[in-house]
């Protein structure tokens, strides 16, 4: 899964994107228990209060978030690209 955003990215756009992912995931989750796990960094956009309040709703639909450890760029492949 990926999200493409042209322009700025803020919590409202992030929540909208994740709500859409949760909706797509819900059918598979209800049908066969298949979950979706999103791996992401600890960007403030991913961890703001408004976002944290959505976590339980997303999990109920089968969408789970896994956060990479802080300051662990070797686990985040895009980091090596940004250094170029």
ZAMARGU-434373 format. One record per atom (N, C-alpha, C): residue in three letters; x, y, z. Coordinates in steps of 0.001 Angstrom, whole numbers, plus 500000, padded with zeros to 6 digits. Example, Ala and Ser with C-alpha at 12.3 -4.5 7.8 and 13.67 -1.06 7.14 Angstrom:
<pts>
Ala513190494310507800;Ala512300495500507800;Ala513200496700507800;Ser512850497750507080;Ser513670498940507140;Ser512900500030507870;
</pts>
This chain:
<pts>
Unk500834498833500000;Unk500000500000500000;Unk500883501235500000;Unk500470502242499328;Unk501161503508499385;Unk500135504612499195;Unk500502505780499605;Unk499650506936499390;Unk500446507997498656;Unk499866508558497643;Unk500518509609496886;Unk499775510901497140;Unk500505511889497604;Unk499914513189497878;Unk500727514241497143;Unk500056515059496382;Unk500709516173495713;Unk500458517412496561;Unk501535518097496920;Unk501401519258497789;Unk501692518887499227;Unk501222519684500131;Unk501482519476501558;Unk500756518267502118;Unk501288517770503192;Unk500699516595503857;Unk500518516947505324;Unk499293516905505796;Unk499003517237507187;Unk498132516154507806;Unk497772516332509054;Unk497026515273509739;Unk495671515016509104;Unk495020516056508573;Unk493717515853507951;Unk493839514963506711;Unk494842515212505899;Unk495040514392504700;Unk495468512973505081;Unk496289512865506114;Unk496718511544506592;Unk495512510754507099;Unk494686511384507914;Unk493499510703508453;Unk492580510270507318;Unk492385511128506333;Unk491536510766505189;Unk492093509546504463;Unk493401509549504219;Unk494032508430503528;Unk493888507135504345;Unk494121507212505646;Unk494033506020506487;Unk492587505554506654;Unk491640506485506700;Unk490225506094506734;Unk489871505291505483;Unk490373505726504333;Unk490123504997503091;Unk490756503606503132;Unk491973503512503648;Unk492634502207503768;Unk491856501296504714;Unk491382501859505824;Unk490612501063506781;Unk489323500558506145;Unk488681501386505349;Unk487445500962504673;Unk487716499821503699;Unk488827499910502952;Unk489193498831502018;Unk489544497549502768;Unk490161497692503913;Unk490596496543504704;Unk489423495846505384;Unk488417496599505750;Unk487313496078506552;Unk486639494863505918;Unk486408494893504616;Unk485753493759503955;Unk486538492476504085;Unk487844492529503821;Unk488698491345503968;Unk488749490886505425;Unk488813491833506323;Unk488889491506507749;Unk487615490788508202;Unk486481491287507788;Unk485211490665508182;Unk485010489311507508;Unk485485489180506282;Unk485283487939505525;Unk486196486811506001;Unk487495487105506167;Unk488428486020506489;Unk489438486361507578;Unk489230487467508277;Unk490120487807509388;Unk491462488378508974;Unk491638488653507707;Unk492917489179507209;Unk493059490648507621;Unk494173490958508257;Unk494446492328508679;Unk495441492983507722;Unk495578494276507841;Unk496585495033507095;Unk497420495781508120;Unk498735495698507962;Unk499657496379508862;Unk500399497447508072;Unk500365498662508572;Unk501065499778507944;Unk502288500088508795;Unk503457500044508170;Unk504715500348508852;Unk505068501788508527;Unk505325502567509561;Unk505620503973509338;Unk506574504509510387;Unk507092505690510108;Unk508008506317511053;Unk507197507091512099;Unk507897507794512954;Unk507249508514514054;Unk507050509989513738;Unk506746510277512499;Unk506470511657512106;Unk505352512225512981;Unk505440513489513344;Unk504349514090514130;Unk502988513941513452;Unk502955513918512139;Unk501694513719511428;Unk501073512373511772;Unk501903511361512012;Unk501409510009512310;Unk501009509817513761;Unk501393510733514634;Unk501214510493516070;Unk500453511601516801;Unk499901512542516097;Unk499151513624516745;Unk497922513068517469;Unk497418513839518414;Unk496279513401519224;Unk495081513017518350;Unk494766513842517362;Unk493616513553516492;Unk493798512219515773;Unk495039511893515426;Unk495336510624514756;Unk495242509470515753;Unk495837509641516927;Unk495788508575517949;Unk494344508222518309;Unk493460509194518252;Unk492052508934518568;Unk491375508048517525;Unk491961507918516358;Unk491411507077515292;Unk491938505644515343;Unk493007505403516086;Unk493647504092516068;Unk492681502956516391;Unk491881503090517434;Unk490957502007517825;Unk489937501745516711;Unk489456502786516074;Unk488501502639514967;Unk489139501884513805;Unk490361502251513468;Unk491051501572512366;Unk491317500108512698;Unk491748499836513938;Unk492008498454514342;Unk490736497617514289;Unk489602498211514656;Unk488328497482514595;Unk487989497072513166;Unk488551497784512192;Unk488339497465510780;Unk489456496590510213;Unk490444496244511055;Unk491519495364510624;Unk492779496074510156;Unk492873497375510390;Unk494046498154509988;Unk494886498457511226;Unk496107497941511225;Unk497004498116512373;Unk498226498916511971;Unk498737499698512893;Unk499919500518512659;Unk501099499955513429;Unk502234499902512771;Unk503490499483513400;Unk504479500621513190;Unk505031501121514271;Unk505963502239514189;Unk507400501753514264;Unk508203502227513343;Unk509637501938513388;Unk510231502600514624;Unk511281502016515185;Unk511930502649516331;Unk512464504031515945;Unk512416504950516884;Unk512952506287516641;Unk514449506200516386;Unk514907507093515531;Unk516338507208515212;Unk516929505895514701;Unk516172505202513890;Unk516624503914513372;Unk516492503934511851;Unk517202504859511223;Unk517047505069509794;Unk517413503852508955;Unk518251502964509462;Unk518616501779508683;Unk517417500854508446;Unk516353500999509230;Unk515152500190509035;Unk514151500869508099;Unk514466502060507659;Unk513559502833506818;Unk514229503045505464;Unk513944502195504465;Unk514669502225503188;Unk514696503580502495;Unk513669504396502647;Unk513650505681501949;Unk514748506606502472;Unk515204506397503695;Unk516228507258504263;Unk517489507282503403;Unk517890506133502873;Unk519094506106502046;Unk518872506874500745;Unk517649506888500241;Unk517343507656499037;Unk517403509149499309;Unk516916509572500465;Unk516924510996500795;Unk518350511520500958;Unk519258510675501362;Unk520644511099501526;Unk521308511367500182;Unk520765510795499120;Unk521322511019497774;Unk520991512420497336;
</pts>
